């Protein structure tokens, strides 16, 4: 176009832009006719037009008196573009608004922060601890941020920050000032039903991913309550559920009752801790979860060092108020660190560490804590087990679990001073020996690996053998070293204990298990030496070694080892006896072993399991017998899942067993049997046949008359699973009992007092309504028919 035409068009465009609602008029005028095309070319054209409009809006026209006036006039209109309700134009308008905000933030950061980012974040800033508004002066019950305003604010933050994806220091800094409020909102949405949970989670994860690692760790520490880098929600502000599925923020009065205030504080902290762990579970691939876990362990080591240096750091009765406050803050921080480490240990999976550096830092934190405060007192066993696991992890790395390079050994050499100190100061001789041997192995790059290192490596690697995912023969072995005697290569991997002598001691006589004396397999068994060693270790008094042996036996069953299958009856006996163990790691390993063995030979083993489920072992307490039967129920359901369609031939004994369990005097067992019955019916589907009458009568009677709410809840849940499993086949399979089930569900909804049971019934009615609508009103399809006339 000629220069005069370009100047005239620019002048007219700028003049219209500075009028009221001029931004929206200009955007509509430029983008009119776009956005309806399909294909890559149309999308690229649409993107280029949106980018061009954003550049126009970000540039101050010559007619404007100053840049400040232009930003003051235009920025509120740009933020209004994020709230366009027209679905057709909303995507383009939001793209223009996001690009304009990011362009202004790059070109004029101070003005953009004053006129764009602060108004955008205003609802969140208003209720934070650092708010300029004096929340204390407001009356209780005042609505500080209404539901609609808070929802729009969170969605706008998601569009500008996450969708815009510009990790400049200005944007990260502005977002950090409201992360505490966003996290409180995320924690609230996790505990309630709210659509704000997902956008809050995306905002938090985006910041943690885009910020520098040290800054992310500081923010996580602030969210956990251990730092002040993130302003939290104001203590007098309370989140409440909104009528439209969102949330609102109101001012609440200070709780006068000290007990109630303490309860509210502890509940809030525990809720925030669970939400933080849930958030970290999404950060494992990036390594942030591992780094934060190590950071918390270092904090724990520091707390242990402070306690060791000044164990009686109690404030004197006549101390000043400042000393009392400092002591209280120190105790609160200590409890928060302990609670956070416990939550991370319980919930974060074993894939938390992503590289050798994180493993080294983790082990260094554990070793440093052991050097500062050796295991003493009531928690000595747990601390010693943690130390053994950390040292076993290093031994597994040196033993070939991971192919180490020279750079990896340079990282591991940072552990040498700590191992040397541990070998001199730790009270337990075996730990001292292992620490010294690990130091030798690291310094020699694994060329000289004493026997204790190999045994510890075998113990850790044995715990990782599950479901036959990795054959122990595939673990690279090392040659014998002068530091100590080694087991022969063909049997070295079969020893899950920490020391080779332990098996010999236990073959003579082992400690009884938690459920009573259990005889170990006899020494004259025809099993080969390696398998016999595993059978002996399956009765080890130490739960980790026992569980490792059970996992290894289960892996042999999966690999269809001929010697293991030949001794299937002995293996079944070993697994069933360990099912009664009180340690979760042991009995879950035993459950897995029984399930794997039963899926291979269901005709032989299922009758034994069903008999034990119906009639518990004699001489056991009622509570212990019920717990064991529920564990056997889990075994039966795992077998059902493994058999798939082949479960039909075992249909009647399984259903008969669960129906008998539904009449047991123990309420927990009745609920467990009903849950298993529902899952079995879901798998059977069309193959239920006439048994559906018995199931319906049992479920109806229990849902109407059982005195325990948990059992009634399980009975209604059976109906939910039955309807969900049959789907559109409901009218065919349940045609004789469908009306009775409908009447039962309506009765539960109107007469039941337990809220969870009513919820299950409502879910079942919704499932039934959906199915019946699909049956009565099938979707219409257009068909094209060609008829050839004669």
C-alpha positions in Angstrom: 0.0 0.0 0.0 1.2 3.6 -0.6 2.8 5.4 2.4 0.0 7.9 2.7 -2.6 5.2 2.9 -0.7 3.3 5.6 -0.3 6.5 7.6 -4.0 7.3 7.3 -5.1 3.8 8.3 -2.7 3.9 11.2 -4.1 7.2 12.3 -7.7 6.0 12.1 -6.9 2.8 13.9 -5.1 4.6 16.8 -8.0 7.1 17.0 -10.5 4.3 17.3 -8.3 2.4 19.8 -8.3 5.3 22.3 -12.1 5.6 22.4 -14.3 3.7 25.0 -14.3 0.0 24.2 -11.9 0.7 21.4 -9.6 -2.3 22.1 -12.4 -4.8 21.5 -13.7 -2.9 18.4 -10.2 -3.0 16.9 -9.7 -6.6 17.6 -13.1 -7.5 16.2 -12.5 -5.5 13.1 -9.1 -7.0 12.3 -10.0 -10.6 13.2 -13.4 -10.5 11.5 -13.8 -13.5 9.2 -11.0 -15.6 10.7 -11.1 -18.5 13.0 -13.6 -20.6 11.0 -11.2 -22.2 8.7 -9.6 -25.7 9.2 -6.2 -27.0 8.4 -2.7 -25.9 9.1 -2.7 -22.9 6.7 -5.8 -21.4 8.2 -4.4 -22.0 11.7 -1.1 -20.3 10.8 -3.0 -17.4 9.3 -5.1 -17.0 12.4 -2.0 -17.1 14.6 -0.3 -14.5 12.5 -3.3 -12.1 12.7 -3.6 -12.5 16.5 0.1 -11.8 16.8 -0.2 -8.7 14.6 -3.1 -7.4 16.7 -1.2 -7.9 19.9 1.8 -5.9 18.5 -0.6 -3.1 17.6 -2.1 -3.1 21.1 1.3 -3.1 22.8 2.6 -0.1 20.8 1.7 3.3 22.0 0.2 5.5 19.2 1.5 9.0 18.5 -1.8 10.6 19.4 -1.5 9.5 23.0 0.0 12.1 25.4 2.2 9.6 27.4 2.9 5.9 27.7 1.5 5.9 31.2 -1.8 7.3 30.1 -2.0 4.8 27.2 -1.4 1.9 29.6 -3.9 3.2 32.1 -6.6 3.5 29.4 -5.9 0.3 27.5 -4.8 -2.3 30.0 -8.2 -2.8 31.7 -9.7 -3.4 28.3 -7.0 -6.0 27.4 -7.8 -7.9 30.6 -11.5 -7.8 29.7 -10.7 -9.7 26.5 -10.0 -12.7 28.6 -13.7 -12.8 29.7 -15.3 -12.9 26.2 -18.3 -15.2 26.4 -18.7 -15.8 22.7 -17.3 -19.4 22.2 -16.4 -18.8 18.6 -14.4 -15.6 19.2 -13.2 -16.4 22.8 -10.1 -18.4 21.7 -8.8 -15.6 19.4 -9.5 -12.9 21.9 -7.8 -14.8 24.7 -4.8 -15.4 22.4 -4.6 -11.7 21.6 -4.9 -10.7 25.3 -2.2 -13.2 26.4 0.2 -12.2 23.7 -0.3 -8.5 24.4 0.3 -9.0 28.1 3.5 -10.9 27.5 4.7 -8.3 24.9 4.0 -5.4 27.3 5.8 -7.3 30.1 8.9 -7.6 27.9 8.9 -4.1 26.6 7.8 -2.1 29.7 8.0 -4.3 32.8 7.2 -1.7 35.4 4.2 -0.3 33.6 3.0 -3.8 32.8 3.3 -4.9 36.4 1.4 -1.8 37.7 -1.4 -1.8 35.1 -1.7 -5.5 34.0 -0.3 -8.0 36.4 -1.4 -6.5 39.7 -5.0 -6.0 38.6 -4.9 -9.5 37.2 -3.8 -10.9 40.5 -5.7 -8.5 42.6 -8.3 -11.0 44.1 -5.4 -13.3 45.2 -3.3 -10.5 46.5 -6.2 -9.1 48.5 -6.4 -12.1 50.8 -2.7 -12.9 51.3 -0.6 -12.2 54.4 1.1 -9.4 52.7 -2.1 -7.7 51.6 -2.2 -3.9 51.8 -5.9 -4.1 52.8 -6.2 -4.4 56.6 -8.2 -7.7 56.9 -8.2 -7.4 60.7 -10.4 -4.3 60.4 -13.1 -6.1 58.5 -16.2 -7.6 60.2 -16.5 -11.3 60.4 -18.5 -12.8 57.5 -17.4 -10.1 55.0 -17.1 -11.6 51.5 -13.6 -10.6 50.5 -13.5 -12.4 47.1 -16.7 -13.6 45.6 -16.9 -16.9 43.8 -17.2 -15.5 40.3 -14.3 -13.1 40.8 -12.0 -15.8 42.2 -12.8 -18.3 39.5 -12.2 -15.7 36.8 -8.9 -14.7 38.4 -7.6 -18.3 38.5 -8.6 -18.9 34.9 -7.0 -15.7 33.8 -3.7 -16.7 35.6 -3.9 -20.0 33.8 -4.4 -18.3 30.4 -1.7 -15.7 30.8 1.0 -17.6 32.7 0.6 -21.3 31.8 -0.8 -21.0 28.2 1.4 -18.0 27.5 4.4 -20.0 28.8 6.8 -17.0 29.2 9.2 -17.7 32.1 10.6 -14.2 32.5 11.7 -13.0 35.9 8.9 -10.5 36.0 6.1 -13.1 35.5 7.7 -15.6 37.8 8.2 -12.9 40.5 4.6 -11.7 40.3 3.2 -15.2 40.4 5.3 -16.2 43.4 3.6 -13.5 45.4 0.3 -15.3 45.1 1.4 -19.0 45.1 0.6 -19.4 48.8 -3.1 -18.4 48.2 -3.2 -20.6 45.0 -1.8 -23.6 47.0 -4.4 -23.0 49.8 -7.1 -23.0 47.1 -5.7 -26.2 45.6 -5.7 -27.9 48.9 -9.3 -26.8 49.5 -10.3 -28.0 46.1 -8.7 -31.4 46.8 -10.8 -31.9 49.9 -14.0 -30.7 48.2 -15.6 -30.9 44.8 -14.5 -27.9 42.8 -13.4 -27.3 39.2 -10.6 -25.1 40.5 -8.4 -28.0 41.4 -7.1 -28.7 38.0 -6.2 -25.0 37.0 -4.5 -24.4 40.4 -2.5 -27.6 40.0 -1.4 -26.6 36.5 -0.4 -23.1 37.7 1.7 -24.5 40.6 3.4 -27.2 38.5 4.2 -24.6 35.8 6.0 -22.3 38.2 7.9 -25.2 39.8 9.0 -26.4 36.4 10.0 -23.0 34.9 11.7 -21.5 37.9 15.3 -22.2 38.8 15.8 -25.2 41.0 16.8 -23.3 44.1 13.9 -21.0 43.8 11.5 -23.9 43.3 12.9 -25.6 46.5 12.5 -22.4 48.4 8.9 -22.1 47.2 8.1 -25.7 48.2 9.7 -25.0 51.6 7.4 -22.0 52.0 4.3 -24.0 51.0 5.2 -26.5 53.6 5.4 -23.8 56.2 9.2 -24.0 56.7 10.0 -20.6 55.1 8.7 -17.2 54.4 9.4 -16.9 50.7 5.7 -17.4 49.8 3.0 -15.2 51.5 0.3 -17.6 52.7 -3.4 -17.0 52.9 -4.3 -14.5 55.6 -5.1 -16.3 59.0 -8.5 -14.6 59.2 -9.4 -15.5 55.6 -11.5 -18.7 55.1 -12.2 -20.6 51.9 -15.8 -21.7 51.5 -17.5 -23.7 48.8 -19.4 -21.7 46.1 -22.8 -22.5 44.6 -21.4 -22.9 41.1 -18.7 -25.4 41.9 -16.0 -22.8 42.7 -14.9 -21.2 45.9 -15.1 -17.9 47.7 -13.0 -16.2 50.3 -14.6 -14.7 53.4 -13.4 -13.1 56.6 -13.9 -15.2 59.7 -13.8 -14.2 63.3 -10.8 -15.3 65.5 -11.6 -18.6 67.3 -11.7 -17.9 71.0 -11.6 -21.6 72.1 -7.9 -22.6 72.3 -8.6 -26.3 71.7 -10.7 -25.6 68.7 -8.1 -23.2 67.3 -5.4 -25.9 67.8 -7.5 -28.5 66.1 -8.2 -26.2 63.1 -4.5 -25.4 62.8 -3.4 -29.1 62.9 -6.1 -30.1 60.4 -5.1 -27.4 58.1 -1.4 -28.3 58.3 -2.1 -31.9 57.7 -4.3 -31.1 54.7 -1.6 -28.9 53.2 1.0 -31.6 53.8 -1.0 -34.1 51.9 -1.6 -31.7 49.1 2.1 -30.9 48.9 3.0 -34.6 48.6 0.3 -35.0 45.9 1.8 -32.1 44.0 5.3 -33.5 44.3 4.1 -36.8 42.9 3.8 -35.0 39.5 7.4 -33.6 39.7 9.3 -36.9 39.9 10.5 -37.0 36.2 12.0 -33.6 36.4 13.9 -34.6 39.6 12.3 -31.8 41.7 10.7 -34.3 44.1 14.0 -36.0 44.7 15.8 -32.7 45.3 13.1 -31.6 47.8 13.2 -35.0 49.5 17.0 -34.6 50.0 16.5 -31.0 51.1 14.1 -32.2 53.8 16.5 -34.9 54.9 19.2 -32.3 55.3 16.8 -30.2 57.4 16.2 -33.3 59.5 19.9 -33.9 60.0 20.2 -30.3 61.1 17.4 -30.8 63.6 19.2 -33.9 64.9 22.4 -32.0 65.2 20.7 -29.2 67.2 19.1 -31.8 69.5 22.4 -33.5 70.0 24.3 -30.3 70.7 21.6 -29.0 73.1 19.3 -31.8 74.2 18.0 -29.9 77.2 17.3 -26.6 75.4 14.1 -25.9 77.4 13.3 -22.4 78.4 13.5 -21.6 82.1 10.2 -20.9 83.8 11.3 -17.3 84.4 12.4 -16.7 80.8 11.4 -13.8 78.7 8.5 -13.8 76.3 10.8 -13.6 73.3 12.6 -16.8 74.4 9.3 -18.6 74.8 8.3 -17.6 71.3 11.6 -18.6 69.8 11.4 -22.0 71.6 7.8 -22.5 70.3 8.8 -21.6 66.8 11.8 -24.0 67.0 9.6 -26.9 68.2 6.9 -26.2 65.5 9.6 -26.2 62.8 11.0 -29.5 64.1 7.5 -31.1 64.1 6.8 -29.8 60.6 10.1 -31.3 59.3 9.4 -34.7 60.9 5.8 -34.7 59.5 7.0 -33.7 56.0 9.7 -36.4 55.9 7.3 -39.0 57.1 4.7 -38.0 54.4 7.3 -38.1 51.7 8.7 -41.4 52.8 5.1 -42.9 52.8 3.8 -41.4 49.5 6.6 -40.7 47.1 7.4 -43.8 45.0 10.8 -45.5 44.5 11.3 -43.5 41.3 11.9 -40.3 43.2 15.6 -40.3 42.3 16.5 -39.8 38.7 20.3 -39.7 38.6 23.3 -40.7 40.5 23.8 -37.3 42.0 20.5 -37.4 43.8 21.2 -40.9 45.1 24.6 -39.6 46.4 22.9 -36.6 48.1 20.3 -38.8 49.7 22.8 -41.3 51.0 25.0 -38.4 52.2 22.1 -36.9 54.2 21.3 -40.3 55.8 25.0 -40.9 56.6 25.5 -37.4 58.0 22.5 -37.9 60.3 23.8 -41.2 61.5 27.2 -39.7 62.2 25.7 -36.8 64.1 23.1 -38.8 66.0 23.7 -42.6 66.1 20.6 -44.8 66.6 19.5 -44.7 70.2 16.3 -44.8 72.2 12.8 -45.9 71.0 13.4 -45.0 67.3 16.7 -46.8 67.1 15.3 -49.7 65.0 13.8 -47.5 62.3 16.9 -45.3 62.1 19.2 -48.4 61.8 16.9 -49.8 59.1 17.1 -46.5 57.1 20.8 -46.5 57.4 21.1 -50.1 56.3 18.9 -49.4 53.2 20.9 -46.3 52.3 24.2 -48.3 52.5 22.6 -51.2 50.7 21.7 -48.8 47.9 25.3 -47.8 47.5 26.3 -51.5 47.6 23.8 -52.3 44.8 25.2 -49.5 42.6 28.7 -50.9 43.1 27.5 -54.4 42.6 26.4 -53.9 39.0 22.7 -52.8 39.4 23.7 -49.7 37.3 26.6 -49.4 34.8 28.8 -46.8 36.5 31.1 -44.5 34.6 34.2 -42.8 36.0 32.2 -39.6 36.4 29.8 -41.5 38.6 32.6 -42.7 40.9 33.8 -39.1 41.2 30.3 -38.3 42.5 30.3 -41.3 44.9 33.7 -40.3 46.3 31.9 -37.5 48.1 30.6 -40.2 50.5 34.1 -41.4 51.4 34.7 -39.0 54.4 31.2 -39.8 55.8 31.8 -43.5 55.4 35.2 -43.2 57.1 33.7 -41.3 60.0 30.9 -43.9 60.3 33.3 -46.8 60.3 34.9 -45.3 63.5 32.0 -43.7 65.4 29.0 -45.9 64.8 28.3 -48.3 67.8 27.3 -51.3 65.7 30.3 -53.4 64.5 28.5 -54.8 61.4 27.7 -51.3 60.2 31.2 -50.2 60.8 32.5 -53.1 58.7 30.1 -52.4 55.9 31.0 -48.6 55.9 34.7 -49.5 55.7 34.2 -51.9 52.9 32.0 -49.5 50.9 34.8 -46.8 51.3 37.3 -49.3 49.9 35.0 -50.3 47.0 34.4 -46.6 46.0 38.1 -45.7 46.2 39.1 -48.6 44.0 36.2 -48.0 41.5 34.7 -51.4 42.4 37.9 -53.4 41.7 38.2 -54.4 45.4 34.7 -55.2 46.7 34.7 -57.1 50.1 32.1 -59.7 50.9 29.9 -57.5 53.0 29.3 -55.2 50.0 28.2 -58.1 47.8 25.8 -59.4 50.5 24.3 -55.9 51.0 23.9 -55.5 47.2 22.2 -58.9 47.0 19.8 -57.9 49.8 18.7 -54.7 48.0 18.5 -56.3 44.6 16.4 -59.1 46.0 13.8 -56.6 47.1 13.5 -55.3 43.6 12.7 -58.8 42.1 8.9 -58.7 41.6 6.6 -60.3 39.1 9.5 -61.7 37.2 10.4 -58.3 35.7 14.1 -59.0 36.0 15.9 -62.3 36.2 18.5 -62.4 38.9 20.8 -64.0 36.4 20.7 -60.8 34.4 22.4 -58.8 37.2 26.1 -58.3 36.2 28.3 -60.2 38.6 31.7 -59.3 39.8 34.7 -61.6 40.2 35.8 -62.7 43.6 37.9 -60.1 45.5 40.6 -60.5 48.2 38.5 -58.6 50.7 36.3 -61.5 51.7 34.8 -64.8 50.6 32.0 -64.8 48.1 29.2 -67.3 47.3 29.5 -69.2 44.1 28.0 -67.2 41.2 25.1 -69.6 40.6 23.9 -69.2 44.2 25.1 -65.7 45.1 21.9 -64.0 44.0 19.6 -66.4 45.9 20.7 -65.2 49.3 18.5 -62.3 50.4 20.0 -61.9 53.9 22.6 -59.4 54.8 25.2 -61.9 55.7 25.9 -65.4 54.5 26.1 -66.9 58.0 22.5 -66.0 58.8 21.0 -68.7 56.7 23.1 -71.4 58.4 22.0 -70.1 61.8 18.3 -70.0 60.8 18.3 -73.5 59.3 19.0 -74.8 62.8 16.3 -72.7 64.4 14.7 -69.4 63.6 12.6 -67.0 65.6 8.9 -67.6 65.5 6.8 -65.3 63.3 4.2 -62.9 64.5 1.4 -65.4 64.3 3.0 -68.1 66.3 5.6 -70.8 65.8 6.0 -71.9 62.2 8.2 -74.8 61.3 10.8 -74.0 58.6 11.2 -76.4 55.7 13.3 -79.4 56.7 16.9 -79.5 55.8 16.6 -82.8 54.0 14.2 -81.4 51.4 15.0 -82.6 47.9 15.1 -78.9 46.7 18.4 -77.7 45.2 20.7 -75.6 47.4 19.7 -72.3 46.0 15.9 -72.9 46.3 16.4 -74.5 49.7 18.2 -71.3 50.8 15.3 -69.2 49.7 12.8 -71.4 51.5 14.8 -71.0 54.7 15.1 -67.2 54.2 11.3 -67.1 53.8 11.2 -67.6 57.6 13.8 -65.0 58.4 12.9 -63.0 61.6 13.9 -59.8 59.8 10.9 -58.6 57.6 13.1 -57.2 54.7 15.0 -60.4 54.2 11.8 -62.5 54.5 9.9 -60.3 52.0 12.9 -60.4 49.6 12.9 -64.2 49.7 9.1 -64.3 49.0 9.5 -61.9 46.0 12.3 -64.1 44.7 10.2 -67.3 45.0 7.3 -65.5 43.2 9.6 -64.5 40.4 10.7 -68.2 40.0 7.0 -69.1 39.7 6.6 -66.5 37.0 9.6 -67.8 35.1 8.2 -71.3 35.4 11.3 -72.6 37.0 11.0 -76.4 36.9 12.4 -76.9 40.5 10.0 -74.4 41.9 7.0 -75.8 40.1 7.9 -79.3 41.3 7.7 -78.0 44.9 4.4 -76.0 44.3 2.8 -77.5 47.4 5.7 -76.5 49.7 5.7 -73.0 48.1 1.9 -72.7 48.7 2.5 -73.6 52.3 5.3 -71.0 52.7 3.2 -68.3 51.1 0.0 -69.0 53.1 1.9 -69.0 56.4 3.5 -65.7 55.5 0.1 -64.2 54.6 -0.6 -64.2 58.4 2.5 -62.0 59.1 1.8 -58.6 60.5 4.3 -56.7 58.4 2.7 -55.3 55.3 5.8 -55.8 53.1 5.8 -59.5 54.0 2.2 -60.4 53.7 1.8 -58.4 50.4 4.7 -60.3 49.0 3.1 -63.6 50.1 -0.3 -62.5 48.6 1.5 -61.9 45.3 3.2 -65.3 45.4 -0.1 -67.1 46.2 -1.8 -65.3 43.3 0.9 -66.1 40.8 1.0 -69.8 41.9 -2.8 -70.0 41.7 -3.1 -68.4 38.3 -0.7 -71.2 37.0 -2.6 -74.1 38.7 -6.1 -72.8 39.6 -7.7 -76.3 39.6 -5.4 -77.5 42.4 -5.0 -74.4 44.5 -8.3 -72.6 44.3 -10.2 -75.3 46.4 -7.5 -75.0 49.1 -7.9 -71.2 49.2 -11.7 -71.4 49.2 -11.7 -73.9 52.1 -9.3 -71.6 54.1 -11.5 -68.6 53.4 -14.6 -70.3 54.6 -13.0 -72.0 57.7 -10.1 -70.2 59.3 -7.2 -72.1 60.9 -7.9 -73.4 64.4 -6.3 -71.8 67.4 -6.3 -68.3 66.1 -8.1 -65.3 67.6 -11.3 -64.1 65.9 -9.7 -60.8 64.9 -6.6 -62.4 63.5 -8.7 -65.0 61.6 -10.9 -62.2 60.1 -7.8 -60.3 58.9 -6.3 -63.5 57.4 -9.5 -64.3 55.6 -9.7 -60.7 54.2 -6.1 -61.2 52.9 -7.2 -64.5 51.3 -10.1 -62.6 49.7 -7.5 -60.3 48.1 -5.7 -63.4 46.8 -8.9 -64.7 45.3 -9.7 -61.4 43.6 -6.2 -61.3 42.1 -6.7 -64.8 40.8 -10.0 -63.7 39.3 -8.4 -60.8 37.4 -5.6 -63.1 36.2 -8.0 -65.8 34.9 -10.2 -63.3 33.0 -12.8 -65.1 31.0 -11.6 -68.5 32.3 -13.1 -67.6 35.7 -16.5 -68.9 34.5 -15.7 -72.5 35.3 -14.9 -71.5 39.0 -18.0 -69.2 39.2 -20.2 -71.2 41.5 -17.6 -72.0 44.3 -16.4 -68.4 44.3 -19.8 -66.8 44.6 -20.9 -69.4 47.1 -17.9 -68.6 49.3 -18.4 -64.8 49.1 -22.1 -65.2 49.9 -21.2 -67.2 53.0 -18.7 -64.5 53.9 -21.5 -61.9 53.7 -23.2 -63.6 56.6 -20.1 -63.7 58.9 -20.5 -62.1 62.3 -17.5 -59.8 61.7 -18.6 -56.6 60.0 -15.3 -55.9 58.2 -15.3 -59.4 56.7 -18.9 -59.0 55.6 -18.0 -55.8 53.8 -14.9 -57.3 52.3 -16.9 -60.3 51.0 -19.5 -58.1 49.4 -16.8 -56.0 47.7 -15.2 -59.1 46.3 -18.6 -60.4 45.2 -19.3 -57.1 43.3 -16.0 -57.2 41.5 -16.5 -60.9 40.6 -20.0 -60.1 39.2 -18.5 -57.2 37.2 -16.1 -59.7 35.6 -18.7 -62.4 34.9 -21.1 -60.1 33.0 -23.3 -62.3 30.7 -22.1 -65.4 32.5 -23.9 -64.7 35.7 -27.0 -66.8 34.7 -29.4 -67.9 37.4 -27.0 -67.0 40.2 -28.1 -63.4 39.8 -31.2 -64.2 41.8 -29.2 -65.3 44.9 -26.9 -62.3 44.6 -29.9 -59.9 44.4 -31.7 -61.4 47.4 -28.5 -61.3 49.5 -27.7 -57.7 48.6 -31.3 -56.6 49.1 -31.5 -58.1 52.6 -28.1 -56.7 53.7 -28.8 -53.2 52.4 -32.1 -53.1 54.2 -31.3 -54.8 57.5 -27.6 -54.9 58.3 -26.8 -52.8 61.5 -23.4 -51.6 60.3 -23.2 -48.7 57.7 -20.0 -50.0 56.2 -21.7 -53.3 55.3 -24.8 -51.6 53.8 -22.5 -49.4 51.8 -20.7 -52.4 50.4 -24.0 -54.0 49.5 -25.1 -51.0 47.5 -21.6 -50.9 45.9 -22.2 -54.4 44.6 -25.2 -53.1 42.6 -23.1 -50.2 41.3 -20.4 -52.7 40.1 -23.0 -55.0 38.6 -24.6 -52.2 36.6 -21.3 -50.9 35.5 -20.0 -54.3 34.4 -23.1 -55.2 32.4 -23.6 -51.7 30.8 -26.1 -52.1 28.0 -26.6 -55.8 28.7 -28.5 -54.9 31.9 -31.9 -55.4 30.4 -31.0 -58.8 29.2 -29.1 -60.3 32.1 -31.1 -58.6 34.9 -34.5 -58.6 33.3 -36.1 -60.6 36.2 -34.5 -58.6 39.1 -34.1 -55.1 37.6 -37.3 -53.8 39.2 -36.3 -55.1 42.6 -32.8 -53.5 42.3 -34.5 -50.2 41.3 -36.8 -50.3 44.3 -33.9 -51.1 46.6 -31.9 -48.1 45.3 -34.9 -45.8 45.7 -35.4 -47.1 49.3 -31.7 -46.5 50.2 -31.8 -42.9 48.8 -34.9 -42.0 50.8 -34.4 -44.0 54.0 -30.7 -44.5 54.5 -28.9 -42.4 57.2 -25.3 -43.0 56.0 -24.3 -40.4 53.5 -21.7 -42.6 51.7 -24.3 -45.3 51.2 -26.8 -42.8 49.8 -24.0 -41.5 47.4 -23.4 -45.1 46.2 -27.2 -45.5 45.6 -27.3 -42.3 43.6 -24.4 -43.4 41.5 -26.2 -46.6 40.8 -29.4 -44.8 39.8 -27.4 -42.5 37.5 -25.8 -45.6 35.9 -29.2 -47.2 35.5 -30.7 -44.0 34.1 -27.9 -43.7 31.5 -28.2 -47.3 30.4 -32.0 -47.2 30.1 -31.8 -44.0 28.0 -29.3 -45.6 25.7 -31.6 -48.6 25.4 -34.9 -46.7 24.9 -33.5 -43.8 22.8 -30.7 -45.3 20.7 -28.6 -42.7 18.8 -29.9 -42.0 15.3 -27.5 -42.8 12.5 -27.7 -41.7 8.9 -27.2 -44.5 6.4 -26.8 -44.3 2.7 -28.5 -47.1 0.8 -28.1 -47.9 -2.8 -30.9 -50.0 -4.3 -30.5 -51.5 -7.7 -33.8 -51.7 -9.5 -34.5 -54.7 -11.8 
